[in-house]
Amino acid sequence: MTSPTVGRPRITPGRPEVDARTEILDAAAALFSERGFAGTSTRQIAERAGMRQASMYYHFAGKEEILLALLDASVTPTLDRAAEYLDADDPVVALYELARSDVDMLLAEPHNIGTMYLSPELRSEVFAPFRAARAELMGVYAALAARITPGADPELAGACCMQLVEVVIPLRRDDAVPNGLAESIALTCLRVAGASEEGISRVLGR
């Protein structure tokens, strides 16, 4: 007896090591980067992924859901480690590692999906989960800054650190990413948070 297939057959064979959902996300990320969200249709996404449009709808209800999945993937890996950073004995080291890993993740994303962060479409309620996740990540930066410099404005420090991390997005867009960027941004975050030179030296000397 032949086992049933999931979804409809593809127009072109997929990459054997990549599932259909991942191919859709890859195709959409590339198109959003090239054409913007408004300029990309679900038909174009399906065609780029090598499948029929009906097959794409088996995995996603529409392009808003696809973009939400892409955006969530740019913050959730860092949030998954939030407790590890927040519970660390040394907040200076923890903030450095948080910022450095956050930059590395944004650099590793193949289509620089962070360019979508300021898109007007993200004001829609559909993207509220992403906005909440990004606010939670900013809160992690703020909490570490508060431990480094008690009495300072942690929300301001957290927001500044997030802005520093996300400067990698326009740098990638302009093909102007210098060597050692993640480490430089992480060190700047420490100074924004008011870390002492002794604390910074401790990080550099590890």
C-alpha positions in Angstrom: 0.0 0.0 0.0 1.4 3.4 -1.0 1.8 5.9 1.8 0.0 9.2 1.3 2.1 12.2 0.4 2.1 15.5 2.4 0.8 18.4 0.4 0.9 18.5 -3.4 3.8 17.6 -5.6 6.4 20.2 -6.4 6.9 21.8 -9.8 10.7 21.3 -9.4 12.5 18.8 -7.1 13.4 20.3 -3.8 16.8 20.0 -2.2 16.9 16.6 -0.6 18.3 17.8 2.7 15.9 20.7 3.1 12.2 20.3 3.9 9.5 22.3 2.1 8.8 24.7 4.9 12.5 25.7 5.0 12.6 26.2 1.2 9.6 28.5 1.5 11.2 30.5 4.2 14.5 30.8 2.2 12.6 31.8 -1.0 10.5 34.4 0.9 13.5 35.9 2.7 15.4 36.3 -0.6 12.4 37.9 -2.3 11.6 40.2 0.7 15.2 41.3 0.6 15.1 42.0 -3.2 11.6 43.4 -3.6 10.3 44.3 -0.1 7.3 42.8 1.6 4.6 44.7 -0.4 6.4 43.9 -3.7 6.4 40.2 -3.1 3.5 37.9 -3.9 2.7 34.5 -2.6 2.9 33.2 -6.2 6.4 34.5 -6.5 7.4 32.8 -3.2 6.0 29.5 -4.4 7.7 29.8 -7.7 11.1 30.6 -6.1 10.6 27.6 -3.8 9.8 25.4 -6.8 6.3 24.4 -5.8 2.7 25.2 -6.6 1.0 28.1 -4.7 -1.5 25.6 -3.2 1.4 23.6 -1.8 2.8 26.6 -0.1 -0.5 27.3 1.7 -0.3 23.8 3.2 2.6 25.2 5.3 1.7 28.9 5.7 -1.6 30.8 5.6 0.0 33.7 3.7 3.1 35.9 3.4 2.4 37.6 6.7 2.8 34.3 8.5 6.0 33.6 6.5 7.5 36.9 7.5 6.6 36.4 11.1 8.4 33.1 11.1 11.5 34.7 9.6 11.5 37.6 12.1 10.9 35.3 15.1 13.9 33.3 14.0 16.1 36.4 14.2 15.4 36.9 18.0 14.2 33.6 19.5 17.6 31.8 19.5 19.0 34.6 21.7 15.9 34.7 23.9 16.2 31.0 24.4 19.5 31.7 26.2 18.2 34.7 28.2 18.1 32.9 31.5 21.7 31.8 31.0 22.8 35.4 30.6 20.6 36.8 33.3 21.7 34.2 35.9 25.4 34.7 35.1 27.6 35.6 38.0 29.4 38.4 36.1 27.0 40.7 34.3 29.8 42.4 32.3 30.8 39.1 30.8 27.2 38.2 30.2 26.3 41.4 28.4 29.4 41.0 26.2 28.5 37.5 25.3 24.9 38.4 24.7 25.7 41.3 22.3 28.4 39.3 20.5 26.2 36.3 19.9 23.3 38.6 18.9 25.5 40.2 16.2 26.8 36.9 15.1 23.3 35.6 14.6 22.3 38.7 12.5 25.4 38.3 10.4 24.8 34.6 9.8 21.2 35.1 8.5 21.7 34.6 4.8 19.2 37.2 3.5 19.7 40.0 6.2 16.0 39.7 7.2 16.7 42.5 9.8 16.1 45.0 7.0 12.4 44.3 7.5 12.5 45.5 11.1 11.4 49.0 10.2 8.9 48.0 7.5 5.5 49.8 8.0 3.8 46.4 7.7 5.2 45.4 11.0 2.8 47.7 12.8 0.0 45.3 12.0 -1.3 43.2 14.9 -0.2 40.1 13.0 3.4 40.9 14.0 2.6 41.7 17.6 4.4 38.4 18.7 7.6 39.6 17.1 7.4 43.0 18.6 6.8 41.4 22.0 9.8 39.1 21.6 12.0 42.0 20.5 10.9 44.0 23.6 11.7 41.0 25.8 15.2 40.9 24.3 15.7 44.6 25.0 14.6 43.8 28.5 17.5 41.3 28.9 20.0 44.0 27.8 18.4 46.4 30.3 18.5 44.0 33.2 22.2 43.3 32.6 22.9 47.0 32.3 21.1 47.6 35.6 23.4 45.0 37.3 26.5 46.7 35.9 25.5 50.2 36.9 22.9 50.3 39.6 20.9 53.6 39.6 21.5 54.3 35.9 18.6 54.2 33.4 18.6 50.6 32.4 15.8 51.0 29.8 17.9 53.6 28.0 21.0 51.4 28.1 19.1 48.4 26.9 17.6 50.4 24.0 21.1 51.8 23.1 22.6 48.3 23.2 19.9 46.9 20.9 20.5 49.8 18.4 24.2 49.1 18.5 23.7 45.4 17.8 21.3 46.2 14.9 23.7 48.5 13.2 25.0 45.4 11.6 21.8 45.3 9.4 22.6 48.5 7.4 26.3 47.6 7.3 25.4 44.2 5.7 23.1 45.9 3.3 25.9 48.3 2.2 28.4 45.4 2.1 30.5 47.3 4.7 31.0 44.7 7.5 34.5 45.1 9.0 36.4 42.3 10.6 35.8 41.9 14.4 32.5 43.7 14.2 30.8 41.5 16.8 33.5 42.0 19.4 33.7 45.8 18.7 29.9 46.2 19.2 29.9 44.0 22.3 32.7 46.1 23.9 30.8 49.3 23.0 27.7 47.9 24.7 29.7 47.4 27.8 30.8 51.1 27.8 27.2 52.2 27.2 26.2 50.2 30.2 28.8 51.8 32.3 31.2 48.9 32.7 34.4 49.8 34.4 37.7 49.5 32.6 38.6 46.8 35.0 35.5 44.9 34.0 36.3 45.4 30.3 39.8 44.3 30.8 38.5 41.2 32.5 36.4 40.3 29.5 39.4 40.9 27.1 41.7 38.9 29.2 39.6 35.7 29.3 
